[in-house]
């Protein structure tokens, strides 16, 4: 990646972070009202060339039980808060990752960044898994669109491998456009469900 490209990427990420800051503040307020707990979530993830970094998100779950903290495939749904579901659906919880892009830990498009325990498990059990670390992890990507809740891990890995093997500017643009369409669809569906539920209750 050229120096000019890196500079443009940082400027774009910084611009988006400033523009979307009101949504981050709104998310922080919703989290605080519901949980009275810290609003920022930090976790170690594995990035390009196996370099670890700290990822930043808005907190969408209550703290997991000690018995579940080392469980690789624990059901996160039971720990997700009401505000967390809204933030996840709208992807507002992902906005702080723009700071990771500014720092050079991530890119706008790339494989889903995974946490260290999962990385260690996959490295031991999946041949050539290290190939996914040839590129920076992404704020969005094929796996994030096809399986946004990361419920089918084999599907997500297949999507990441496809991206690495076919990476191009055209594919990146297609993924970004698809992400925008997905967000519009998700928000429209949730608004429809919410208004329909209120209308039915009034009847």
N, C-alpha and C positions, 0 to 999 in steps of 0.2 A: 504494500500500500504506500503510495507516494505521500510526501509531506503535505502537499496541497490537499489531497483527499482526506488525510487525517484531520487537518485543520477545518475543512468544510464539515466533516462529521461532528467534530466537537462544537462548532458554531451552531449546527442544526440542533444538536442535543440540548445545548444551553438555551437556545431560543424556545424549543418546545417545553423545557423545564420551567422557564419563566411564564410562558403562556398558560401552562396547565397548573401553575401553582395554586390558583383558587380552588381547583378540584382536590388538590392534596390537602389544603387547609380544611375543606369540607369533610374529607375523609377522616382527618385527625379529630375533628369535632364529633363525628358520628361514633368513632371508636371510643373516645373518652367518655361520652355520654353513656354508652352501653357498658363498658368494662372498667372505667376508672383505672386503666392500666396503661403501660407504655404503648405508644402508637406506632413506633418504628420497629420493624423486624429485621434483624441482621443474622446472616448465616454464611458459613464457609461453603463455597462452591468450587468446582474444578473447571478451569478454563483452558485456553489455548496452550499447547505444549505442556500440559499437566500442571500449569501454574495455578495455585489456589488464590482466591480473592474473596472479599466479603461482599455479599450481595445485599441490596437494600430494597425493602418493600414496606408498604403499610401493613400493619399486623391485622390479620383476618381470622386468627384462631386463638382460643384460649390456650394456655400452656398445657402441653400433653402430660399425661400421667408418667411417672418415673418408669413404670413397667413398659410403656410404649415408646420411650425416647430412643431406644436402640432398635426398634422394630422397623425394618426396611420398608415394609408394605402396609403400614398401619392405615386404617381408614380415616383420612383427615376430615371427612364430612362431619363426623360426630363432634369434632372440636371447632368447627367453623361457626362464628357468631352470626347474628342476624345482619349486622352492619357489614361483616366480612363477606357474606353472600352477595350483597349489593355491590361491594367494592370489587369483588372478583368478577362478577358478571359484566360490570362496566369497564374492567381492567384499570380502574383508578389505582388499585393497590400496586400496579406495576410501574407507575410513573417515576418513583424514586430511582428506578434502575437507569434512568437517563443519566444519573450521576455516575453510574458504572461505565456508561459509554464515554462520558467526558474524561474519566480516569483512564480509559483504554482497556478496561477489563472485559467489555462486551461491545457488540455491534448492534445495529438496528435489526439485522436479520442474521440468523444462525441457529445452530442446534440448541435445544433446551439445556440451560445450565443445570447440572445435577449436583447434589450434595455428596460429601466425601464418602459416607457409608455405602451409598448406592454405587458410587464410582468404584470403590474397592470390590464390591460384590460382582459388578459387571466385568471388571478387568480380569477376575479370576475365572469367570464362567462363560464369557463370550469371546471367541477368537477375534483378533484384530480390532477389538473395541477401541483401542487407542487411536484409531483413524479419525474418530469424531473430534479429536483434539487438534486437528490440523488447522482449524479455523476458530475464530472467536465465537463464543456462545452468543445467542441473540435475544433481544427483547421480544421479538416475534420470530416465527419460523413455521415450517410446514407442520411439525408435530403440535405446535401451540394452537394451530387452526383446526387441524383434523381431530385432535384429542385435547381440548383446552384444559380439562381437569386432570389430565395425565392418568387416566384410569386403565388404559391398555398400554403397558410399558413396551411390549414387543412392537406394537404399531408405532409408538413414538420413536423407537430406535431405528425402525425401517425408514421412517420419514427423515430422520437426521442423516442417515447414510445416503438416501437419495439426494438430499440437498448437497452434501459434500461432493458427491460424484458428478453433480450437474450444476454446480455453483456458477452463476453468471449475473450480470446486471439485470438482464431481462427477467430472470427468475426472482431476483430480489424485489423488483418492481411489482411483479405479479403477486408475491407473498404480501407485500405491504398493502396493495389494493384489496386483496382478499381479506386481510385483517380488518381494514376499515369497513368493508361490507359486513363481515361477521359481527363487528361491534354494533353497527346500525341495526342489524337484524335482532341481535340479542336484546338491545335496549328497547326496540319496538315491541318485541314479544313480552318482555317483562312489564312494560307500561300497559299493554293490552290486558295481560293477566291481572294486573293490579286494579285497573279500572273496572274490568268485568266482575271481579270478586266484590268490589265495593257496591256495584250496581245490584248484584244478586242479594247481598246482605240487606240492602234497603227494601227489596221486594219481600 
